[in-house]
Structure formats: structure tokens, C-alpha cells
Amino acid sequence: MKVLPDERPPFSFRIDNLGLNTCIIKINKIACKALKGNGVNTGLRLIYAYFEKEQKIIFVELYSKIDKENEDRQRIINNFNT
């Protein structure tokens, strides 16, 4: 089964309402053994930008929900506002 970078499987979704033309995807629930045992906050969150026309993915942010509640939306806007 082939999954495209802008598809939204059960643990990922597009971050909308940023006013950008770029597709920004957030992936939840990336397992991390070092963070095991922290309940709902277990795991990492990955944010990336997907440029369909160029067939390119750019890493934006990787963080643990233990350390940070949400992605830095202002940083995303500042970096990808075209």
C-alpha cells in the first residue's frame, strides 16, 4: 500500500488555518522507548512541509509532548509564508 506525504493516516493530519499555500503535516504518536511510561504524552510529534509540485519534504520540527504542548505555529508561518 502506497501512502502519499499529504495523506492523513490515523495518527497524522494536515495543520490548517495557517494561511499558507504549503501543506503542513503533523504526525502524532511516534514511539520512543526513552519516553515510555508517560501515558497520553508518550512519544514524539513530527511536523513537516510537503511541496507536491516539487515532490519535496522539508523537516520542520520534532518534539516530545512532555516538553512542549503544541507545534510552534508562528515559526511555521514565518518560515513558509510565500
Biopython code that builds the backbone (N, CA, C, O; Angstrom):
import numpy as np
from Bio.PDB.StructureBuilder import StructureBuilder

atoms = [
    (1, "MET", "N", (0.838, -1.174, 0.000)),
    (1, "MET", "CA", (0.000, 0.000, 0.000)),
    (1, "MET", "C", (0.890, 1.247, 0.000)),
    (1, "MET", "O", (1.784, 1.380, 0.836)),
    (2, "LYS", "N", (0.644, 2.134, -0.919)),
    (2, "LYS", "CA", (1.427, 3.363, -1.045)),
    (2, "LYS", "C", (0.672, 4.514, -0.376)),
    (2, "LYS", "O", (-0.510, 4.729, -0.645)),
    (3, "VAL", "N", (1.364, 5.249, 0.496)),
    (3, "VAL", "CA", (0.762, 6.387, 1.182)),
    (3, "VAL", "C", (1.511, 7.642, 0.750)),
    (3, "VAL", "O", (2.738, 7.696, 0.829)),
    (4, "LEU", "N", (0.783, 8.633, 0.300)),
    (4, "LEU", "CA", (1.396, 9.892, -0.120)),
    (4, "LEU", "C", (1.677, 10.776, 1.087)),
    (4, "LEU", "O", (0.996, 10.667, 2.107)),
    (5, "PRO", "N", (2.684, 11.660, 0.982)),
    (5, "PRO", "CA", (3.063, 12.512, 2.123)),
    (5, "PRO", "C", (1.962, 13.440, 2.626)),
    (5, "PRO", "O", (2.015, 13.878, 3.776)),
    (6, "ASP", "N", (0.969, 13.750, 1.799)),
    (6, "ASP", "CA", (-0.095, 14.644, 2.257)),
    (6, "ASP", "C", (-1.359, 13.894, 2.678)),
    (6, "ASP", "O", (-2.363, 14.523, 3.009)),
    (7, "GLU", "N", (-1.325, 12.567, 2.671)),
    (7, "GLU", "CA", (-2.462, 11.789, 3.158)),
    (7, "GLU", "C", (-2.478, 11.815, 4.679)),
    (7, "GLU", "O", (-1.475, 12.139, 5.315)),
    (8, "ARG", "N", (-3.617, 11.473, 5.251)),
    (8, "ARG", "CA", (-3.763, 11.581, 6.688)),
    (8, "ARG", "C", (-4.175, 10.243, 7.304)),
    (8, "ARG", "O", (-5.350, 10.007, 7.583)),
    (9, "PRO", "N", (-3.177, 9.367, 7.511)),
    (9, "PRO", "CA", (-3.486, 8.108, 8.201)),
    (9, "PRO", "C", (-3.995, 8.386, 9.624)),
    (9, "PRO", "O", (-4.087, 9.550, 10.014)),
    (10, "PRO", "N", (-4.317, 7.386, 10.381)),
    (10, "PRO", "CA", (-4.940, 7.611, 11.694)),
    (10, "PRO", "C", (-4.199, 8.553, 12.641)),
    (10, "PRO", "O", (-4.836, 9.237, 13.442)),
    (11, "PHE", "N", (-2.882, 8.603, 12.569)),
    (11, "PHE", "CA", (-2.147, 9.405, 13.539)),
    (11, "PHE", "C", (-1.464, 10.627, 12.934)),
    (11, "PHE", "O", (-0.513, 11.155, 13.509)),
    (12, "SER", "N", (-1.937, 11.072, 11.794)),
    (12, "SER", "CA", (-1.372, 12.283, 11.204)),
    (12, "SER", "C", (-2.496, 13.132, 10.628)),
    (12, "SER", "O", (-3.566, 12.631, 10.283)),
    (13, "PHE", "N", (-2.229, 14.412, 10.534)),
    (13, "PHE", "CA", (-3.227, 15.310, 9.967)),
    (13, "PHE", "C", (-2.574, 16.574, 9.448)),
    (13, "PHE", "O", (-1.466, 16.932, 9.848)),
    (14, "ARG", "N", (-3.277, 17.240, 8.555)),
    (14, "ARG", "CA", (-2.817, 18.499, 7.993)),
    (14, "ARG", "C", (-3.128, 19.614, 8.979)),
    (14, "ARG", "O", (-4.222, 19.669, 9.542)),
    (15, "ILE", "N", (-2.162, 20.502, 9.185)),
    (15, "ILE", "CA", (-2.383, 21.668, 10.036)),
    (15, "ILE", "C", (-2.942, 22.772, 9.146)),
    (15, "ILE", "O", (-2.237, 23.313, 8.295)),
    (16, "ASP", "N", (-4.184, 23.091, 9.344)),
    (16, "ASP", "CA", (-4.850, 24.116, 8.541)),
    (16, "ASP", "C", (-4.895, 25.433, 9.302)),
    (16, "ASP", "O", (-4.392, 25.534, 10.421)),
    (17, "ASN", "N", (-5.488, 26.417, 8.699)),
    (17, "ASN", "CA", (-5.695, 27.742, 9.296)),
    (17, "ASN", "C", (-4.386, 28.479, 9.582)),
    (17, "ASN", "O", (-4.307, 29.275, 10.518)),
    (18, "LEU", "N", (-3.365, 28.210, 8.773)),
    (18, "LEU", "CA", (-2.107, 28.933, 8.921)),
    (18, "LEU", "C", (-1.970, 30.017, 7.854)),
    (18, "LEU", "O", (-1.079, 30.862, 7.939)),
    (19, "GLY", "N", (-2.842, 29.994, 6.858)),
    (19, "GLY", "CA", (-2.777, 30.972, 5.777)),
    (19, "GLY", "C", (-1.632, 30.706, 4.810)),
    (19, "GLY", "O", (-1.146, 31.630, 4.158)),
    (20, "LEU", "N", (-1.196, 29.458, 4.711)),
    (20, "LEU", "CA", (-0.081, 29.104, 3.840)),
    (20, "LEU", "C", (-0.568, 28.304, 2.643)),
    (20, "LEU", "O", (-1.599, 27.634, 2.711)),
    (21, "ASN", "N", (0.175, 28.377, 1.553)),
    (21, "ASN", "CA", (-0.103, 27.540, 0.385)),
    (21, "ASN", "C", (0.554, 26.175, 0.519)),
    (21, "ASN", "O", (0.240, 25.257, -0.238)),
    (22, "THR", "N", (1.450, 26.040, 1.463)),
    (22, "THR", "CA", (2.207, 24.817, 1.696)),
    (22, "THR", "C", (1.401, 23.844, 2.554)),
    (22, "THR", "O", (0.690, 24.253, 3.472)),
    (23, "CYS", "N", (1.518, 22.574, 2.248)),
    (23, "CYS", "CA", (0.869, 21.532, 3.038)),
    (23, "CYS", "C", (1.756, 21.208, 4.239)),
    (23, "CYS", "O", (2.870, 20.711, 4.072)),
    (24, "ILE", "N", (1.266, 21.488, 5.451)),
    (24, "ILE", "CA", (1.999, 21.198, 6.682)),
    (24, "ILE", "C", (1.312, 20.008, 7.363)),
    (24, "ILE", "O", (0.113, 20.041, 7.636)),
    (25, "ILE", "N", (2.094, 18.966, 7.627)),
    (25, "ILE", "CA", (1.560, 17.738, 8.219)),
    (25, "ILE", "C", (2.159, 17.524, 9.604)),
    (25, "ILE", "O", (3.351, 17.739, 9.822)),
    (26, "LYS", "N", (1.309, 17.098, 10.532)),
    (26, "LYS", "CA", (1.745, 16.737, 11.880)),
    (26, "LYS", "C", (1.473, 15.251, 12.078)),
    (26, "LYS", "O", (0.365, 14.774, 11.833)),
    (27, "ILE", "N", (2.489, 14.532, 12.520)),
    (27, "ILE", "CA", (2.345, 13.109, 12.828)),
    (27, "ILE", "C", (2.428, 12.946, 14.338)),
    (27, "ILE", "O", (3.411, 13.349, 14.959)),
    (28, "ASN", "N", (1.412, 12.364, 14.914)),
    (28, "ASN", "CA", (1.367, 12.090, 16.346)),
    (28, "ASN", "C", (1.779, 10.654, 16.613)),
    (28, "ASN", "O", (1.801, 9.821, 15.707)),
    (29, "LYS", "N", (2.100, 10.379, 17.846)),
    (29, "LYS", "CA", (2.300, 9.019, 18.339)),
    (29, "LYS", "C", (3.440, 8.276, 17.666)),
    (29, "LYS", "O", (3.286, 7.120, 17.273)),
    (30, "ILE", "N", (4.582, 8.936, 17.530)),
    (30, "ILE", "CA", (5.788, 8.243, 17.090)),
    (30, "ILE", "C", (6.408, 7.636, 18.342)),
    (30, "ILE", "O", (6.774, 8.359, 19.269)),
    (31, "ALA", "N", (6.526, 6.324, 18.372)),
    (31, "ALA", "CA", (7.013, 5.637, 19.565)),
    (31, "ALA", "C", (8.468, 5.980, 19.853)),
    (31, "ALA", "O", (9.285, 6.134, 18.945)),
    (32, "CYS", "N", (8.763, 6.094, 21.132)),
    (32, "CYS", "CA", (10.124, 6.369, 21.585)),
    (32, "CYS", "C", (10.321, 5.638, 22.913)),
    (32, "CYS", "O", (9.717, 6.003, 23.921)),
    (33, "LYS", "N", (11.160, 4.613, 22.912)),
    (33, "LYS", "CA", (11.375, 3.821, 24.133)),
    (33, "LYS", "C", (11.892, 4.662, 25.290)),
    (33, "LYS", "O", (11.576, 4.377, 26.445)),
    (34, "ALA", "N", (12.675, 5.684, 25.003)),
    (34, "ALA", "CA", (13.226, 6.538, 26.062)),
    (34, "ALA", "C", (12.132, 7.308, 26.786)),
    (34, "ALA", "O", (12.333, 7.737, 27.922)),
    (35, "LEU", "N", (10.981, 7.491, 26.153)),
    (35, "LEU", "CA", (9.875, 8.241, 26.754)),
    (35, "LEU", "C", (8.764, 7.330, 27.254)),
    (35, "LEU", "O", (7.700, 7.812, 27.642)),
    (36, "LYS", "N", (8.991, 6.039, 27.249)),
    (36, "LYS", "CA", (7.976, 5.059, 27.621)),
    (36, "LYS", "C", (7.475, 5.279, 29.048)),
    (36, "LYS", "O", (8.242, 5.626, 29.947)),
    (37, "GLY", "N", (6.180, 5.070, 29.232)),
    (37, "GLY", "CA", (5.600, 5.119, 30.565)),
    (37, "GLY", "C", (5.051, 6.467, 30.971)),
    (37, "GLY", "O", (4.808, 6.700, 32.156)),
    (38, "ASN", "N", (4.847, 7.363, 30.019)),
    (38, "ASN", "CA", (4.332, 8.683, 30.348)),
    (38, "ASN", "C", (2.886, 8.872, 29.893)),
    (38, "ASN", "O", (2.442, 10.003, 29.694)),
    (39, "GLY", "N", (2.161, 7.790, 29.731)),
    (39, "GLY", "CA", (0.743, 7.850, 29.396)),
    (39, "GLY", "C", (0.453, 8.529, 28.080)),
    (39, "GLY", "O", (1.115, 8.268, 27.075)),
    (40, "VAL", "N", (-0.549, 9.410, 28.086)),
    (40, "VAL", "CA", (-1.008, 10.071, 26.868)),
    (40, "VAL", "C", (0.089, 10.924, 26.230)),
    (40, "VAL", "O", (0.028, 11.203, 25.032)),
    (41, "ASN", "N", (1.077, 11.337, 27.000)),
    (41, "ASN", "CA", (2.154, 12.181, 26.480)),
    (41, "ASN", "C", (3.306, 11.387, 25.886)),
    (41, "ASN", "O", (4.285, 11.973, 25.425)),
    (42, "THR", "N", (3.205, 10.073, 25.889)),
    (42, "THR", "CA", (4.288, 9.242, 25.385)),
    (42, "THR", "C", (4.485, 9.469, 23.894)),
    (42, "THR", "O", (3.520, 9.610, 23.142)),
    (43, "GLY", "N", (5.733, 9.501, 23.479)),
    (43, "GLY", "CA", (6.043, 9.568, 22.059)),
    (43, "GLY", "C", (6.421, 10.951, 21.587)),
    (43, "GLY", "O", (6.462, 11.919, 22.346)),
    (44, "LEU", "N", (6.696, 10.999, 20.293)),
    (44, "LEU", "CA", (7.151, 12.237, 19.667)),
    (44, "LEU", "C", (6.130, 12.734, 18.658)),
    (44, "LEU", "O", (5.278, 11.981, 18.186)),
    (45, "ARG", "N", (6.234, 14.010, 18.341)),
    (45, "ARG", "CA", (5.413, 14.622, 17.294)),
    (45, "ARG", "C", (6.373, 15.117, 16.218)),
    (45, "ARG", "O", (7.409, 15.705, 16.528)),
    (46, "LEU", "N", (6.027, 14.880, 14.959)),
    (46, "LEU", "CA", (6.851, 15.304, 13.828)),
    (46, "LEU", "C", (6.034, 16.246, 12.956)),
    (46, "LEU", "O", (4.886, 15.955, 12.617)),
    (47, "ILE", "N", (6.628, 17.368, 12.599)),
    (47, "ILE", "CA", (5.986, 18.335, 11.707)),
    (47, "ILE", "C", (6.851, 18.438, 10.456)),
    (47, "ILE", "O", (8.070, 18.580, 10.551)),
    (48, "TYR", "N", (6.214, 18.365, 9.269)),
    (48, "TYR", "CA", (6.953, 18.564, 8.025)),
    (48, "TYR", "C", (6.097, 19.309, 7.014)),
    (48, "TYR", "O", (4.868, 19.302, 7.080)),
    (49, "ALA", "N", (6.786, 19.953, 6.073)),
    (49, "ALA", "CA", (6.117, 20.657, 4.981)),
    (49, "ALA", "C", (6.262, 19.797, 3.730)),
    (49, "ALA", "O", (7.342, 19.282, 3.443)),
    (50, "TYR", "N", (5.172, 19.648, 2.993)),
    (50, "TYR", "CA", (5.185, 18.853, 1.772)),
    (50, "TYR", "C", (4.877, 19.760, 0.591)),
    (50, "TYR", "O", (3.839, 20.421, 0.547)),
    (51, "PHE", "N", (5.798, 19.778, -0.365)),
    (51, "PHE", "CA", (5.636, 20.566, -1.581)),
    (51, "PHE", "C", (5.344, 19.599, -2.718)),
    (51, "PHE", "O", (6.255, 18.987, -3.275)),
    (52, "GLU", "N", (4.079, 19.468, -3.053)),
    (52, "GLU", "CA", (3.644, 18.458, -4.028)),
    (52, "GLU", "C", (4.258, 18.694, -5.403)),
    (52, "GLU", "O", (4.746, 17.755, -6.033)),
    (53, "LYS", "N", (4.239, 19.933, -5.871)),
    (53, "LYS", "CA", (4.736, 20.250, -7.209)),
    (53, "LYS", "C", (6.204, 19.859, -7.367)),
    (53, "LYS", "O", (6.598, 19.320, -8.401)),
    (54, "GLU", "N", (7.007, 20.128, -6.349)),
    (54, "GLU", "CA", (8.440, 19.829, -6.387)),
    (54, "GLU", "C", (8.757, 18.416, -5.901)),
    (54, "GLU", "O", (9.896, 17.961, -6.005)),
    (55, "GLN", "N", (7.738, 17.718, -5.366)),
    (55, "GLN", "CA", (7.929, 16.392, -4.778)),
    (55, "GLN", "C", (9.033, 16.450, -3.721)),
    (55, "GLN", "O", (10.000, 15.689, -3.762)),
    (56, "LYS", "N", (8.859, 17.381, -2.769)),
    (56, "LYS", "CA", (9.878, 17.645, -1.758)),
    (56, "LYS", "C", (9.229, 17.713, -0.384)),
    (56, "LYS", "O", (8.125, 18.235, -0.230)),
    (57, "ILE", "N", (9.930, 17.178, 0.614)),
    (57, "ILE", "CA", (9.508, 17.254, 2.015)),
    (57, "ILE", "C", (10.600, 17.980, 2.787)),
    (57, "ILE", "O", (11.784, 17.684, 2.630)),
    (58, "ILE", "N", (10.194, 18.935, 3.623)),
    (58, "ILE", "CA", (11.138, 19.667, 4.460)),
    (58, "ILE", "C", (10.767, 19.450, 5.919)),
    (58, "ILE", "O", (9.636, 19.700, 6.336)),
    (59, "PHE", "N", (11.739, 18.984, 6.681)),
    (59, "PHE", "CA", (11.575, 18.799, 8.116)),
    (59, "PHE", "C", (11.350, 20.159, 8.771)),
    (59, "PHE", "O", (12.054, 21.122, 8.469)),
    (60, "VAL", "N", (10.368, 20.233, 9.668)),
    (60, "VAL", "CA", (10.087, 21.475, 10.375)),
    (60, "VAL", "C", (10.434, 21.344, 11.851)),
    (60, "VAL", "O", (11.161, 22.169, 12.403)),
    (61, "GLU", "N", (9.907, 20.298, 12.488)),
    (61, "GLU", "CA", (10.063, 20.220, 13.936)),
    (61, "GLU", "C", (9.798, 18.803, 14.427)),
    (61, "GLU", "O", (8.937, 18.103, 13.895)),
    (62, "LEU", "N", (10.539, 18.389, 15.439)),
    (62, "LEU", "CA", (10.324, 17.124, 16.141)),
    (62, "LEU", "C", (10.372, 17.444, 17.624)),
    (62, "LEU", "O", (11.335, 18.040, 18.105)),
    (63, "TYR", "N", (9.325, 17.046, 18.353)),
    (63, "TYR", "CA", (9.295, 17.368, 19.778)),
    (63, "TYR", "C", (8.514, 16.320, 20.550)),
    (63, "TYR", "O", (7.713, 15.571, 19.991)),
    (64, "SER", "N", (8.768, 16.291, 21.839)),
    (64, "SER", "CA", (8.039, 15.422, 22.751)),
    (64, "SER", "C", (6.936, 16.247, 23.397)),
    (64, "SER", "O", (7.157, 17.398, 23.773)),
    (65, "LYS", "N", (5.769, 15.673, 23.524)),
    (65, "LYS", "CA", (4.663, 16.385, 24.147)),
    (65, "LYS", "C", (4.926, 16.610, 25.636)),
    (65, "LYS", "O", (4.298, 17.471, 26.253)),
    (66, "ILE", "N", (5.835, 15.852, 26.206)),
    (66, "ILE", "CA", (6.221, 16.074, 27.602)),
    (66, "ILE", "C", (6.859, 17.454, 27.744)),
    (66, "ILE", "O", (6.627, 18.163, 28.723)),
    (67, "ASP", "N", (7.674, 17.826, 26.738)),
    (67, "ASP", "CA", (8.406, 19.090, 26.783)),
    (67, "ASP", "C", (7.633, 20.266, 26.204)),
    (67, "ASP", "O", (7.864, 21.415, 26.581)),
    (68, "LYS", "N", (6.720, 19.979, 25.294)),
    (68, "LYS", "CA", (6.056, 21.051, 24.557)),
    (68, "LYS", "C", (4.644, 20.605, 24.183)),
    (68, "LYS", "O", (4.463, 19.511, 23.650)),
    (69, "GLU", "N", (3.657, 21.432, 24.454)),
    (69, "GLU", "CA", (2.260, 21.064, 24.217)),
    (69, "GLU", "C", (1.913, 20.984, 22.727)),
    (69, "GLU", "O", (1.284, 20.017, 22.295)),
    (70, "ASN", "N", (2.314, 21.987, 21.937)),
    (70, "ASN", "CA", (1.952, 22.049, 20.518)),
    (70, "ASN", "C", (3.113, 22.546, 19.676)),
    (70, "ASN", "O", (4.117, 23.045, 20.184)),
    (71, "GLU", "N", (2.936, 22.391, 18.361)),
    (71, "GLU", "CA", (3.925, 22.890, 17.423)),
    (71, "GLU", "C", (3.993, 24.421, 17.492)),
    (71, "GLU", "O", (3.059, 25.076, 17.954)),
    (72, "ASP", "N", (5.101, 24.968, 17.029)),
    (72, "ASP", "CA", (5.305, 26.416, 17.015)),
    (72, "ASP", "C", (4.717, 26.968, 15.715)),
    (72, "ASP", "O", (5.421, 27.089, 14.712)),
    (73, "ARG", "N", (3.442, 27.298, 15.739)),
    (73, "ARG", "CA", (2.752, 27.748, 14.526)),
    (73, "ARG", "C", (3.320, 29.047, 13.969)),
    (73, "ARG", "O", (3.381, 29.223, 12.752)),
    (74, "GLN", "N", (3.731, 29.952, 14.839)),
    (74, "GLN", "CA", (4.289, 31.209, 14.344)),
    (74, "GLN", "C", (5.601, 30.956, 13.595)),
    (74, "GLN", "O", (5.867, 31.595, 12.577)),
    (75, "ARG", "N", (6.399, 30.049, 14.085)),
    (75, "ARG", "CA", (7.646, 29.678, 13.400)),
    (75, "ARG", "C", (7.355, 29.073, 12.035)),
    (75, "ARG", "O", (8.046, 29.376, 11.062)),
    (76, "ILE", "N", (6.342, 28.226, 11.954)),
    (76, "ILE", "CA", (5.955, 27.626, 10.679)),
    (76, "ILE", "C", (5.520, 28.711, 9.710)),
    (76, "ILE", "O", (5.947, 28.720, 8.555)),
    (77, "ILE", "N", (4.679, 29.620, 10.165)),
    (77, "ILE", "CA", (4.207, 30.716, 9.311)),
    (77, "ILE", "C", (5.375, 31.565, 8.822)),
    (77, "ILE", "O", (5.454, 31.896, 7.639)),
    (78, "ASN", "N", (6.274, 31.915, 9.724)),
    (78, "ASN", "CA", (7.412, 32.749, 9.356)),
    (78, "ASN", "C", (8.327, 32.072, 8.324)),
    (78, "ASN", "O", (8.869, 32.741, 7.444)),
    (79, "ASN", "N", (8.494, 30.771, 8.431)),
    (79, "ASN", "CA", (9.398, 30.046, 7.527)),
    (79, "ASN", "C", (8.786, 29.680, 6.182)),
    (79, "ASN", "O", (9.512, 29.513, 5.202)),
    (80, "PHE", "N", (7.466, 29.554, 6.117)),
    (80, "PHE", "CA", (6.844, 29.062, 4.892)),
    (80, "PHE", "C", (5.831, 30.025, 4.291)),
    (80, "PHE", "O", (5.084, 29.642, 3.391)),
    (81, "ASN", "N", (5.789, 31.227, 4.752)),
    (81, "ASN", "CA", (4.871, 32.219, 4.193)),
    (81, "ASN", "C", (5.421, 32.694, 2.863)),
    (81, "ASN", "O", (6.454, 33.361, 2.812)),
    (82, "THR", "N", (4.717, 32.346, 1.769)),
    (82, "THR", "CA", (5.181, 32.716, 0.428)),
    (82, "THR", "C", (4.254, 33.677, -0.241)),
    (82, "THR", "O", (4.502, 34.086, -1.375)),
]
sb = StructureBuilder()
sb.init_structure("model")
sb.init_model(0)
sb.init_chain("A")
sb.init_seg("    ")
for serial, (resi, resn, name, xyz) in enumerate(atoms, 1):
    if name == "N":
        sb.init_residue(resn, " ", resi, " ")
    sb.init_atom(name, np.array(xyz, "f"), 0.0, 1.0, " ", f" {name:<3s}", serial, name[0])
structure = sb.get_structure()
